[in-house]
Amino acid sequence: MRTFPDSDGTEWTASVRELAGPDYKGRYFLVLTGANGEEAELIDVRWNAERTARRTLETIGETELRRRLRSAVGRGPAQDLQT
């Protein structure tokens, strides 16, 4: 997990969530959670292994995290991942 401020100074946490199912390719995806409890899922940002996902989050820049957050929030509510 990694915390970062958005453009308004609100703290967000970037983390990884696993998508259950028989397919292991791209099983882990990006989840952004705000200090106010708001959550944004980016299911198109995926990794095959949790270790790789965590390493990416440790090294990604705050500017890129804020860009991903703007993208996720602009999309609206997350879609049902099970369909």
HTML snippet that shows the backbone in 3Dmol.js (N, CA, C, O; Angstrom):
<script src="https://3Dmol.org/build/3Dmol-min.js"></script>
<div id="view" style="width:600px;height:400px;position:relative"></div>
<script>
const pdb = `
ATOM      1  N   MET A   1       0.837  -1.181   0.000  1.00  0.00           N
ATOM      2  CA  MET A   1       0.000   0.000   0.000  1.00  0.00           C
ATOM      3  C   MET A   1       0.884   1.247   0.000  1.00  0.00           C
ATOM      4  O   MET A   1       2.036   1.240   0.433  1.00  0.00           O
ATOM      5  N   ARG A   2       0.283   2.300  -0.504  1.00  0.00           N
ATOM      6  CA  ARG A   2       1.021   3.562  -0.590  1.00  0.00           C
ATOM      7  C   ARG A   2       0.042   4.703  -0.429  1.00  0.00           C
ATOM      8  O   ARG A   2      -1.015   4.702  -1.060  1.00  0.00           O
ATOM      9  N   THR A   3       0.373   5.687   0.412  1.00  0.00           N
ATOM     10  CA  THR A   3      -0.483   6.850   0.584  1.00  0.00           C
ATOM     11  C   THR A   3       0.080   8.018  -0.209  1.00  0.00           C
ATOM     12  O   THR A   3       1.288   8.144  -0.406  1.00  0.00           O
ATOM     13  N   PHE A   4      -0.843   8.870  -0.658  1.00  0.00           N
ATOM     14  CA  PHE A   4      -0.457  10.046  -1.425  1.00  0.00           C
ATOM     15  C   PHE A   4      -1.578  11.077  -1.329  1.00  0.00           C
ATOM     16  O   PHE A   4      -2.736  10.704  -1.139  1.00  0.00           O
ATOM     17  N   PRO A   5      -1.258  12.372  -1.457  1.00  0.00           N
ATOM     18  CA  PRO A   5      -2.300  13.407  -1.427  1.00  0.00           C
ATOM     19  C   PRO A   5      -2.832  13.679  -2.832  1.00  0.00           C
ATOM     20  O   PRO A   5      -2.087  13.621  -3.810  1.00  0.00           O
ATOM     21  N   ASP A   6      -4.124  13.977  -2.918  1.00  0.00           N
ATOM     22  CA  ASP A   6      -4.657  14.409  -4.214  1.00  0.00           C
ATOM     23  C   ASP A   6      -4.395  15.901  -4.365  1.00  0.00           C
ATOM     24  O   ASP A   6      -3.711  16.491  -3.529  1.00  0.00           O
ATOM     25  N   SER A   7      -4.916  16.512  -5.400  1.00  0.00           N
ATOM     26  CA  SER A   7      -4.646  17.930  -5.670  1.00  0.00           C
ATOM     27  C   SER A   7      -5.250  18.848  -4.611  1.00  0.00           C
ATOM     28  O   SER A   7      -4.827  19.997  -4.484  1.00  0.00           O
ATOM     29  N   ASP A   8      -6.238  18.360  -3.845  1.00  0.00           N
ATOM     30  CA  ASP A   8      -6.859  19.144  -2.773  1.00  0.00           C
ATOM     31  C   ASP A   8      -6.220  18.877  -1.419  1.00  0.00           C
ATOM     32  O   ASP A   8      -6.602  19.502  -0.430  1.00  0.00           O
ATOM     33  N   GLY A   9      -5.255  17.961  -1.350  1.00  0.00           N
ATOM     34  CA  GLY A   9      -4.594  17.640  -0.092  1.00  0.00           C
ATOM     35  C   GLY A   9      -5.209  16.472   0.663  1.00  0.00           C
ATOM     36  O   GLY A   9      -4.716  16.102   1.728  1.00  0.00           O
ATOM     37  N   THR A  10      -6.282  15.881   0.130  1.00  0.00           N
ATOM     38  CA  THR A  10      -6.906  14.721   0.756  1.00  0.00           C
ATOM     39  C   THR A  10      -5.997  13.511   0.584  1.00  0.00           C
ATOM     40  O   THR A  10      -5.489  13.261  -0.509  1.00  0.00           O
ATOM     41  N   GLU A  11      -5.795  12.766   1.656  1.00  0.00           N
ATOM     42  CA  GLU A  11      -4.951  11.572   1.602  1.00  0.00           C
ATOM     43  C   GLU A  11      -5.703  10.405   0.967  1.00  0.00           C
ATOM     44  O   GLU A  11      -6.870  10.164   1.274  1.00  0.00           O
ATOM     45  N   TRP A  12      -5.033   9.697   0.095  1.00  0.00           N
ATOM     46  CA  TRP A  12      -5.550   8.508  -0.558  1.00  0.00           C
ATOM     47  C   TRP A  12      -4.567   7.367  -0.348  1.00  0.00           C
ATOM     48  O   TRP A  12      -3.372   7.595  -0.159  1.00  0.00           O
ATOM     49  N   THR A  13      -5.066   6.155  -0.383  1.00  0.00           N
ATOM     50  CA  THR A  13      -4.219   4.972  -0.283  1.00  0.00           C
ATOM     51  C   THR A  13      -4.370   4.157  -1.557  1.00  0.00           C
ATOM     52  O   THR A  13      -5.481   3.797  -1.948  1.00  0.00           O
ATOM     53  N   ALA A  14      -3.258   3.872  -2.192  1.00  0.00           N
ATOM     54  CA  ALA A  14      -3.240   3.010  -3.378  1.00  0.00           C
ATOM     55  C   ALA A  14      -2.923   1.598  -2.892  1.00  0.00           C
ATOM     56  O   ALA A  14      -1.932   1.380  -2.195  1.00  0.00           O
ATOM     57  N   SER A  15      -3.766   0.654  -3.263  1.00  0.00           N
ATOM     58  CA  SER A  15      -3.545  -0.730  -2.855  1.00  0.00           C
ATOM     59  C   SER A  15      -3.948  -1.665  -3.985  1.00  0.00           C
ATOM     60  O   SER A  15      -4.340  -1.234  -5.070  1.00  0.00           O
ATOM     61  N   VAL A  16      -3.841  -2.931  -3.704  1.00  0.00           N
ATOM     62  CA  VAL A  16      -4.106  -3.968  -4.699  1.00  0.00           C
ATOM     63  C   VAL A  16      -5.221  -4.869  -4.187  1.00  0.00           C
ATOM     64  O   VAL A  16      -5.289  -5.178  -2.998  1.00  0.00           O
ATOM     65  N   ARG A  17      -6.075  -5.278  -5.083  1.00  0.00           N
ATOM     66  CA  ARG A  17      -7.141  -6.218  -4.737  1.00  0.00           C
ATOM     67  C   ARG A  17      -7.106  -7.365  -5.728  1.00  0.00           C
ATOM     68  O   ARG A  17      -6.749  -7.188  -6.893  1.00  0.00           O
ATOM     69  N   GLU A  18      -7.478  -8.533  -5.256  1.00  0.00           N
ATOM     70  CA  GLU A  18      -7.476  -9.726  -6.103  1.00  0.00           C
ATOM     71  C   GLU A  18      -8.875  -9.978  -6.648  1.00  0.00           C
ATOM     72  O   GLU A  18      -9.869  -9.898  -5.926  1.00  0.00           O
ATOM     73  N   LEU A  19      -8.926 -10.281  -7.922  1.00  0.00           N
ATOM     74  CA  LEU A  19     -10.179 -10.648  -8.580  1.00  0.00           C
ATOM     75  C   LEU A  19     -10.252 -12.165  -8.602  1.00  0.00           C
ATOM     76  O   LEU A  19      -9.453 -12.819  -9.272  1.00  0.00           O
ATOM     77  N   ALA A  20     -11.199 -12.721  -7.877  1.00  0.00           N
ATOM     78  CA  ALA A  20     -11.334 -14.177  -7.808  1.00  0.00           C
ATOM     79  C   ALA A  20     -11.829 -14.722  -9.140  1.00  0.00           C
ATOM     80  O   ALA A  20     -12.549 -14.049  -9.877  1.00  0.00           O
ATOM     81  N   GLY A  21     -11.435 -15.935  -9.429  1.00  0.00           N
ATOM     82  CA  GLY A  21     -11.863 -16.577 -10.662  1.00  0.00           C
ATOM     83  C   GLY A  21     -10.824 -17.547 -11.165  1.00  0.00           C
ATOM     84  O   GLY A  21      -9.734 -17.644 -10.602  1.00  0.00           O
ATOM     85  N   PRO A  22     -11.152 -18.264 -12.217  1.00  0.00           N
ATOM     86  CA  PRO A  22     -10.237 -19.283 -12.723  1.00  0.00           C
ATOM     87  C   PRO A  22      -9.048 -18.715 -13.507  1.00  0.00           C
ATOM     88  O   PRO A  22      -8.040 -19.403 -13.672  1.00  0.00           O
ATOM     89  N   ASP A  23      -9.146 -17.492 -13.985  1.00  0.00           N
ATOM     90  CA  ASP A  23      -8.081 -16.910 -14.797  1.00  0.00           C
ATOM     91  C   ASP A  23      -7.085 -16.182 -13.907  1.00  0.00           C
ATOM     92  O   ASP A  23      -7.461 -15.274 -13.165  1.00  0.00           O
ATOM     93  N   TYR A  24      -5.821 -16.572 -13.976  1.00  0.00           N
ATOM     94  CA  TYR A  24      -4.792 -15.935 -13.161  1.00  0.00           C
ATOM     95  C   TYR A  24      -4.154 -14.733 -13.844  1.00  0.00           C
ATOM     96  O   TYR A  24      -3.489 -13.933 -13.186  1.00  0.00           O
ATOM     97  N   LYS A  25      -4.344 -14.596 -15.135  1.00  0.00           N
ATOM     98  CA  LYS A  25      -3.741 -13.485 -15.860  1.00  0.00           C
ATOM     99  C   LYS A  25      -4.452 -12.186 -15.500  1.00  0.00           C
ATOM    100  O   LYS A  25      -5.664 -12.062 -15.682  1.00  0.00           O
ATOM    101  N   GLY A  26      -3.708 -11.236 -14.997  1.00  0.00           N
ATOM    102  CA  GLY A  26      -4.293  -9.952 -14.633  1.00  0.00           C
ATOM    103  C   GLY A  26      -5.214 -10.040 -13.438  1.00  0.00           C
ATOM    104  O   GLY A  26      -6.193  -9.297 -13.364  1.00  0.00           O
ATOM    105  N   ARG A  27      -4.934 -10.911 -12.517  1.00  0.00           N
ATOM    106  CA  ARG A  27      -5.815 -11.154 -11.368  1.00  0.00           C
ATOM    107  C   ARG A  27      -5.838  -9.993 -10.382  1.00  0.00           C
ATOM    108  O   ARG A  27      -6.855  -9.781  -9.721  1.00  0.00           O
ATOM    109  N   TYR A  28      -4.759  -9.241 -10.262  1.00  0.00           N
ATOM    110  CA  TYR A  28      -4.653  -8.162  -9.278  1.00  0.00           C
ATOM    111  C   TYR A  28      -4.862  -6.811  -9.956  1.00  0.00           C
ATOM    112  O   TYR A  28      -4.339  -6.564 -11.043  1.00  0.00           O
ATOM    113  N   PHE A  29      -5.638  -5.935  -9.301  1.00  0.00           N
ATOM    114  CA  PHE A  29      -5.923  -4.636  -9.896  1.00  0.00           C
ATOM    115  C   PHE A  29      -5.799  -3.525  -8.859  1.00  0.00           C
ATOM    116  O   PHE A  29      -5.760  -3.787  -7.657  1.00  0.00           O
ATOM    117  N   LEU A  30      -5.737  -2.295  -9.332  1.00  0.00           N
ATOM    118  CA  LEU A  30      -5.495  -1.113  -8.519  1.00  0.00           C
ATOM    119  C   LEU A  30      -6.783  -0.624  -7.853  1.00  0.00           C
ATOM    120  O   LEU A  30      -7.832  -0.517  -8.489  1.00  0.00           O
ATOM    121  N   VAL A  31      -6.672  -0.329  -6.545  1.00  0.00           N
ATOM    122  CA  VAL A  31      -7.778   0.248  -5.779  1.00  0.00           C
ATOM    123  C   VAL A  31      -7.256   1.486  -5.063  1.00  0.00           C
ATOM    124  O   VAL A  31      -6.199   1.445  -4.434  1.00  0.00           O
ATOM    125  N   LEU A  32      -7.996   2.581  -5.159  1.00  0.00           N
ATOM    126  CA  LEU A  32      -7.631   3.837  -4.505  1.00  0.00           C
ATOM    127  C   LEU A  32      -8.710   4.160  -3.477  1.00  0.00           C
ATOM    128  O   LEU A  32      -9.892   4.224  -3.816  1.00  0.00           O
ATOM    129  N   THR A  33      -8.306   4.365  -2.213  1.00  0.00           N
ATOM    130  CA  THR A  33      -9.256   4.612  -1.131  1.00  0.00           C
ATOM    131  C   THR A  33      -8.917   5.945  -0.472  1.00  0.00           C
ATOM    132  O   THR A  33      -7.786   6.168  -0.041  1.00  0.00           O
ATOM    133  N   GLY A  34      -9.923   6.836  -0.399  1.00  0.00           N
ATOM    134  CA  GLY A  34      -9.728   8.145   0.196  1.00  0.00           C
ATOM    135  C   GLY A  34      -9.893   8.117   1.698  1.00  0.00           C
ATOM    136  O   GLY A  34     -10.462   7.180   2.257  1.00  0.00           O
ATOM    137  N   ALA A  35      -9.390   9.156   2.350  1.00  0.00           N
ATOM    138  CA  ALA A  35      -9.496   9.277   3.803  1.00  0.00           C
ATOM    139  C   ALA A  35     -10.960   9.345   4.240  1.00  0.00           C
ATOM    140  O   ALA A  35     -11.287   8.994   5.373  1.00  0.00           O
ATOM    141  N   ASN A  36     -11.838   9.795   3.347  1.00  0.00           N
ATOM    142  CA  ASN A  36     -13.265   9.898   3.653  1.00  0.00           C
ATOM    143  C   ASN A  36     -14.015   8.584   3.382  1.00  0.00           C
ATOM    144  O   ASN A  36     -15.237   8.529   3.526  1.00  0.00           O
ATOM    145  N   GLY A  37     -13.296   7.538   2.995  1.00  0.00           N
ATOM    146  CA  GLY A  37     -13.918   6.240   2.738  1.00  0.00           C
ATOM    147  C   GLY A  37     -14.314   6.007   1.289  1.00  0.00           C
ATOM    148  O   GLY A  37     -14.710   4.900   0.923  1.00  0.00           O
ATOM    149  N   GLU A  38     -14.210   7.046   0.458  1.00  0.00           N
ATOM    150  CA  GLU A  38     -14.520   6.887  -0.968  1.00  0.00           C
ATOM    151  C   GLU A  38     -13.525   5.915  -1.591  1.00  0.00           C
ATOM    152  O   GLU A  38     -12.336   5.935  -1.273  1.00  0.00           O
ATOM    153  N   GLU A  39     -14.023   5.074  -2.474  1.00  0.00           N
ATOM    154  CA  GLU A  39     -13.160   4.082  -3.113  1.00  0.00           C
ATOM    155  C   GLU A  39     -13.318   4.139  -4.620  1.00  0.00           C
ATOM    156  O   GLU A  39     -14.422   4.283  -5.143  1.00  0.00           O
ATOM    157  N   ALA A  40     -12.186   4.023  -5.308  1.00  0.00           N
ATOM    158  CA  ALA A  40     -12.181   3.998  -6.768  1.00  0.00           C
ATOM    159  C   ALA A  40     -11.373   2.791  -7.217  1.00  0.00           C
ATOM    160  O   ALA A  40     -10.222   2.619  -6.816  1.00  0.00           O
ATOM    161  N   GLU A  41     -11.977   1.964  -8.045  1.00  0.00           N
ATOM    162  CA  GLU A  41     -11.300   0.771  -8.560  1.00  0.00           C
ATOM    163  C   GLU A  41     -10.941   0.987 -10.021  1.00  0.00           C
ATOM    164  O   GLU A  41     -11.765   1.432 -10.820  1.00  0.00           O
ATOM    165  N   LEU A  42      -9.709   0.667 -10.355  1.00  0.00           N
ATOM    166  CA  LEU A  42      -9.262   0.731 -11.748  1.00  0.00           C
ATOM    167  C   LEU A  42      -8.981  -0.694 -12.195  1.00  0.00           C
ATOM    168  O   LEU A  42      -7.861  -1.189 -12.071  1.00  0.00           O
ATOM    169  N   ILE A  43     -10.010  -1.342 -12.712  1.00  0.00           N
ATOM    170  CA  ILE A  43      -9.856  -2.750 -13.076  1.00  0.00           C
ATOM    171  C   ILE A  43      -9.064  -2.948 -14.362  1.00  0.00           C
ATOM    172  O   ILE A  43      -8.712  -4.076 -14.708  1.00  0.00           O
ATOM    173  N   ASP A  44      -8.782  -1.849 -15.076  1.00  0.00           N
ATOM    174  CA  ASP A  44      -7.953  -1.984 -16.273  1.00  0.00           C
ATOM    175  C   ASP A  44      -6.461  -1.803 -15.965  1.00  0.00           C
ATOM    176  O   ASP A  44      -5.628  -1.954 -16.858  1.00  0.00           O
ATOM    177  N   VAL A  45      -6.119  -1.483 -14.720  1.00  0.00           N
ATOM    178  CA  VAL A  45      -4.717  -1.446 -14.280  1.00  0.00           C
ATOM    179  C   VAL A  45      -4.495  -2.754 -13.532  1.00  0.00           C
ATOM    180  O   VAL A  45      -4.879  -2.891 -12.370  1.00  0.00           O
ATOM    181  N   ARG A  46      -3.871  -3.716 -14.212  1.00  0.00           N
ATOM    182  CA  ARG A  46      -3.779  -5.084 -13.682  1.00  0.00           C
ATOM    183  C   ARG A  46      -2.353  -5.613 -13.670  1.00  0.00           C
ATOM    184  O   ARG A  46      -1.478  -5.168 -14.413  1.00  0.00           O
ATOM    185  N   TRP A  47      -2.168  -6.590 -12.781  1.00  0.00           N
ATOM    186  CA  TRP A  47      -0.901  -7.301 -12.672  1.00  0.00           C
ATOM    187  C   TRP A  47      -1.187  -8.789 -12.527  1.00  0.00           C
ATOM    188  O   TRP A  47      -2.244  -9.185 -12.035  1.00  0.00           O
ATOM    189  N   ASN A  48      -0.242  -9.601 -12.958  1.00  0.00           N
ATOM    190  CA  ASN A  48      -0.390 -11.053 -12.837  1.00  0.00           C
ATOM    191  C   ASN A  48      -0.020 -11.564 -11.457  1.00  0.00           C
ATOM    192  O   ASN A  48      -0.509 -12.612 -11.034  1.00  0.00           O
ATOM    193  N   ALA A  49       0.838 -10.839 -10.747  1.00  0.00           N
ATOM    194  CA  ALA A  49       1.298 -11.287  -9.435  1.00  0.00           C
ATOM    195  C   ALA A  49       1.175 -10.150  -8.424  1.00  0.00           C
ATOM    196  O   ALA A  49       1.415  -8.989  -8.753  1.00  0.00           O
ATOM    197  N   GLU A  50       0.805 -10.486  -7.211  1.00  0.00           N
ATOM    198  CA  GLU A  50       0.669  -9.482  -6.157  1.00  0.00           C
ATOM    199  C   GLU A  50       2.019  -8.822  -5.868  1.00  0.00           C
ATOM    200  O   GLU A  50       2.087  -7.617  -5.625  1.00  0.00           O
ATOM    201  N   ARG A  51       3.076  -9.608  -5.897  1.00  0.00           N
ATOM    202  CA  ARG A  51       4.420  -9.069  -5.643  1.00  0.00           C
ATOM    203  C   ARG A  51       4.776  -7.975  -6.657  1.00  0.00           C
ATOM    204  O   ARG A  51       5.333  -6.942  -6.285  1.00  0.00           O
ATOM    205  N   THR A  52       4.462  -8.197  -7.907  1.00  0.00           N
ATOM    206  CA  THR A  52       4.725  -7.219  -8.957  1.00  0.00           C
ATOM    207  C   THR A  52       3.884  -5.961  -8.744  1.00  0.00           C
ATOM    208  O   THR A  52       4.376  -4.844  -8.903  1.00  0.00           O
ATOM    209  N   ALA A  53       2.633  -6.146  -8.390  1.00  0.00           N
ATOM    210  CA  ALA A  53       1.737  -5.017  -8.140  1.00  0.00           C
ATOM    211  C   ALA A  53       2.259  -4.155  -6.996  1.00  0.00           C
ATOM    212  O   ALA A  53       2.310  -2.930  -7.110  1.00  0.00           O
ATOM    213  N   ARG A  54       2.641  -4.788  -5.905  1.00  0.00           N
ATOM    214  CA  ARG A  54       3.154  -4.048  -4.749  1.00  0.00           C
ATOM    215  C   ARG A  54       4.463  -3.315  -5.084  1.00  0.00           C
ATOM    216  O   ARG A  54       4.664  -2.179  -4.653  1.00  0.00           O
ATOM    217  N   ARG A  55       5.337  -3.954  -5.839  1.00  0.00           N
ATOM    218  CA  ARG A  55       6.591  -3.312  -6.239  1.00  0.00           C
ATOM    219  C   ARG A  55       6.293  -2.089  -7.105  1.00  0.00           C
ATOM    220  O   ARG A  55       6.942  -1.053  -6.958  1.00  0.00           O
ATOM    221  N   THR A  56       5.326  -2.202  -7.998  1.00  0.00           N
ATOM    222  CA  THR A  56       4.947  -1.079  -8.847  1.00  0.00           C
ATOM    223  C   THR A  56       4.432   0.079  -8.005  1.00  0.00           C
ATOM    224  O   THR A  56       4.812   1.228  -8.232  1.00  0.00           O
ATOM    225  N   LEU A  57       3.567  -0.212  -7.032  1.00  0.00           N
ATOM    226  CA  LEU A  57       3.021   0.844  -6.178  1.00  0.00           C
ATOM    227  C   LEU A  57       4.107   1.519  -5.333  1.00  0.00           C
ATOM    228  O   LEU A  57       3.996   2.702  -5.014  1.00  0.00           O
ATOM    229  N   GLU A  58       5.134   0.786  -4.978  1.00  0.00           N
ATOM    230  CA  GLU A  58       6.233   1.365  -4.198  1.00  0.00           C
ATOM    231  C   GLU A  58       7.056   2.346  -5.029  1.00  0.00           C
ATOM    232  O   GLU A  58       7.626   3.292  -4.485  1.00  0.00           O
ATOM    233  N   THR A  59       7.121   2.132  -6.327  1.00  0.00           N
ATOM    234  CA  THR A  59       8.001   2.932  -7.176  1.00  0.00           C
ATOM    235  C   THR A  59       7.289   3.966  -8.045  1.00  0.00           C
ATOM    236  O   THR A  59       7.941   4.850  -8.601  1.00  0.00           O
ATOM    237  N   ILE A  60       5.982   3.875  -8.172  1.00  0.00           N
ATOM    238  CA  ILE A  60       5.241   4.805  -9.023  1.00  0.00           C
ATOM    239  C   ILE A  60       5.243   6.207  -8.406  1.00  0.00           C
ATOM    240  O   ILE A  60       5.195   6.346  -7.184  1.00  0.00           O
ATOM    241  N   GLY A  61       5.296   7.216  -9.221  1.00  0.00           N
ATOM    242  CA  GLY A  61       5.323   8.595  -8.740  1.00  0.00           C
ATOM    243  C   GLY A  61       3.950   9.090  -8.292  1.00  0.00           C
ATOM    244  O   GLY A  61       2.917   8.585  -8.731  1.00  0.00           O
ATOM    245  N   GLU A  62       3.960  10.090  -7.406  1.00  0.00           N
ATOM    246  CA  GLU A  62       2.699  10.658  -6.920  1.00  0.00           C
ATOM    247  C   GLU A  62       1.903  11.313  -8.044  1.00  0.00           C
ATOM    248  O   GLU A  62       0.673  11.270  -8.042  1.00  0.00           O
ATOM    249  N   THR A  63       2.594  11.912  -8.993  1.00  0.00           N
ATOM    250  CA  THR A  63       1.900  12.532 -10.127  1.00  0.00           C
ATOM    251  C   THR A  63       1.107  11.488 -10.899  1.00  0.00           C
ATOM    252  O   THR A  63      -0.037  11.733 -11.282  1.00  0.00           O
ATOM    253  N   GLU A  64       1.703  10.336 -11.126  1.00  0.00           N
ATOM    254  CA  GLU A  64       1.007   9.259 -11.835  1.00  0.00           C
ATOM    255  C   GLU A  64      -0.166   8.731 -11.003  1.00  0.00           C
ATOM    256  O   GLU A  64      -1.226   8.439 -11.556  1.00  0.00           O
ATOM    257  N   LEU A  65       0.006   8.607  -9.697  1.00  0.00           N
ATOM    258  CA  LEU A  65      -1.097   8.158  -8.838  1.00  0.00           C
ATOM    259  C   LEU A  65      -2.258   9.157  -8.885  1.00  0.00           C
ATOM    260  O   LEU A  65      -3.419   8.754  -8.957  1.00  0.00           O
ATOM    261  N   ARG A  66      -1.952  10.444  -8.844  1.00  0.00           N
ATOM    262  CA  ARG A  66      -3.022  11.452  -8.933  1.00  0.00           C
ATOM    263  C   ARG A  66      -3.713  11.394 -10.288  1.00  0.00           C
ATOM    264  O   ARG A  66      -4.929  11.569 -10.369  1.00  0.00           O
ATOM    265  N   ARG A  67      -2.958  11.152 -11.346  1.00  0.00           N
ATOM    266  CA  ARG A  67      -3.558  11.021 -12.692  1.00  0.00           C
ATOM    267  C   ARG A  67      -4.500   9.825 -12.738  1.00  0.00           C
ATOM    268  O   ARG A  67      -5.601   9.916 -13.280  1.00  0.00           O
ATOM    269  N   ARG A  68      -4.066   8.708 -12.170  1.00  0.00           N
ATOM    270  CA  ARG A  68      -4.919   7.513 -12.118  1.00  0.00           C
ATOM    271  C   ARG A  68      -6.164   7.780 -11.281  1.00  0.00           C
ATOM    272  O   ARG A  68      -7.253   7.324 -11.631  1.00  0.00           O
ATOM    273  N   LEU A  69      -6.018   8.506 -10.191  1.00  0.00           N
ATOM    274  CA  LEU A  69      -7.159   8.842  -9.343  1.00  0.00           C
ATOM    275  C   LEU A  69      -8.169   9.693 -10.104  1.00  0.00           C
ATOM    276  O   LEU A  69      -9.368   9.418 -10.062  1.00  0.00           O
ATOM    277  N   ARG A  70      -7.695  10.722 -10.799  1.00  0.00           N
ATOM    278  CA  ARG A  70      -8.608  11.563 -11.594  1.00  0.00           C
ATOM    279  C   ARG A  70      -9.351  10.731 -12.629  1.00  0.00           C
ATOM    280  O   ARG A  70     -10.546  10.927 -12.853  1.00  0.00           O
ATOM    281  N   SER A  71      -8.649   9.815 -13.249  1.00  0.00           N
ATOM    282  CA  SER A  71      -9.261   8.936 -14.241  1.00  0.00           C
ATOM    283  C   SER A  71     -10.340   8.065 -13.606  1.00  0.00           C
ATOM    284  O   SER A  71     -11.432   7.923 -14.155  1.00  0.00           O
ATOM    285  N   ALA A  72     -10.036   7.488 -12.460  1.00  0.00           N
ATOM    286  CA  ALA A  72     -10.981   6.583 -11.795  1.00  0.00           C
ATOM    287  C   ALA A  72     -12.208   7.322 -11.294  1.00  0.00           C
ATOM    288  O   ALA A  72     -13.328   6.842 -11.464  1.00  0.00           O
ATOM    289  N   VAL A  73     -12.019   8.476 -10.682  1.00  0.00           N
ATOM    290  CA  VAL A  73     -13.142   9.246 -10.147  1.00  0.00           C
ATOM    291  C   VAL A  73     -14.015   9.772 -11.279  1.00  0.00           C
ATOM    292  O   VAL A  73     -15.233   9.858 -11.128  1.00  0.00           O
ATOM    293  N   GLY A  74     -13.414  10.122 -12.399  1.00  0.00           N
ATOM    294  CA  GLY A  74     -14.166  10.623 -13.550  1.00  0.00           C
ATOM    295  C   GLY A  74     -15.040   9.572 -14.208  1.00  0.00           C
ATOM    296  O   GLY A  74     -15.976   9.913 -14.931  1.00  0.00           O
ATOM    297  N   ARG A  75     -14.756   8.315 -13.975  1.00  0.00           N
ATOM    298  CA  ARG A  75     -15.537   7.223 -14.572  1.00  0.00           C
ATOM    299  C   ARG A  75     -16.827   6.937 -13.831  1.00  0.00           C
ATOM    300  O   ARG A  75     -17.743   6.337 -14.393  1.00  0.00           O
ATOM    301  N   GLY A  76     -16.913   7.355 -12.584  1.00  0.00           N
ATOM    302  CA  GLY A  76     -18.108   7.077 -11.792  1.00  0.00           C
ATOM    303  C   GLY A  76     -17.961   5.790 -11.016  1.00  0.00           C
ATOM    304  O   GLY A  76     -16.849   5.286 -10.851  1.00  0.00           O
ATOM    305  N   PRO A  77     -19.087   5.239 -10.527  1.00  0.00           N
ATOM    306  CA  PRO A  77     -19.033   4.034  -9.693  1.00  0.00           C
ATOM    307  C   PRO A  77     -18.415   2.850 -10.415  1.00  0.00           C
ATOM    308  O   PRO A  77     -18.522   2.714 -11.633  1.00  0.00           O
ATOM    309  N   ALA A  78     -17.767   2.000  -9.636  1.00  0.00           N
ATOM    310  CA  ALA A  78     -17.149   0.795 -10.198  1.00  0.00           C
ATOM    311  C   ALA A  78     -18.215  -0.152 -10.726  1.00  0.00           C
ATOM    312  O   ALA A  78     -19.321  -0.224 -10.190  1.00  0.00           O
ATOM    313  N   GLN A  79     -17.872  -0.868 -11.773  1.00  0.00           N
ATOM    314  CA  GLN A  79     -18.772  -1.852 -12.336  1.00  0.00           C
ATOM    315  C   GLN A  79     -18.651  -3.154 -11.562  1.00  0.00           C
ATOM    316  O   GLN A  79     -17.658  -3.386 -10.873  1.00  0.00           O
ATOM    317  N   ASP A  80     -19.672  -4.007 -11.679  1.00  0.00           N
ATOM    318  CA  ASP A  80     -19.619  -5.316 -11.037  1.00  0.00           C
ATOM    319  C   ASP A  80     -18.513  -6.128 -11.664  1.00  0.00           C
ATOM    320  O   ASP A  80     -18.536  -6.373 -12.870  1.00  0.00           O
ATOM    321  N   LEU A  81     -17.538  -6.553 -10.871  1.00  0.00           N
ATOM    322  CA  LEU A  81     -16.378  -7.264 -11.390  1.00  0.00           C
ATOM    323  C   LEU A  81     -16.654  -8.723 -11.696  1.00  0.00           C
ATOM    324  O   LEU A  81     -15.841  -9.360 -12.365  1.00  0.00           O
ATOM    325  N   GLN A  82     -17.736  -9.264 -11.248  1.00  0.00           N
ATOM    326  CA  GLN A  82     -18.016 -10.679 -11.425  1.00  0.00           C
ATOM    327  C   GLN A  82     -18.665 -11.002 -12.763  1.00  0.00           C
ATOM    328  O   GLN A  82     -18.819 -12.177 -13.099  1.00  0.00           O
ATOM    329  N   THR A  83     -19.049  -9.992 -13.535  1.00  0.00           N
ATOM    330  CA  THR A  83     -19.689 -10.265 -14.826  1.00  0.00           C
ATOM    331  C   THR A  83     -18.722 -10.220 -15.951  1.00  0.00           C
ATOM    332  O   THR A  83     -19.105 -10.429 -17.102  1.00  0.00           O
TER     333      THR A  83
END
`;
const viewer = $3Dmol.createViewer("view");
viewer.addModel(pdb, "pdb");
viewer.setStyle({}, {cartoon: {color: "spectrum"}});
viewer.zoomTo();
viewer.render();
</script>
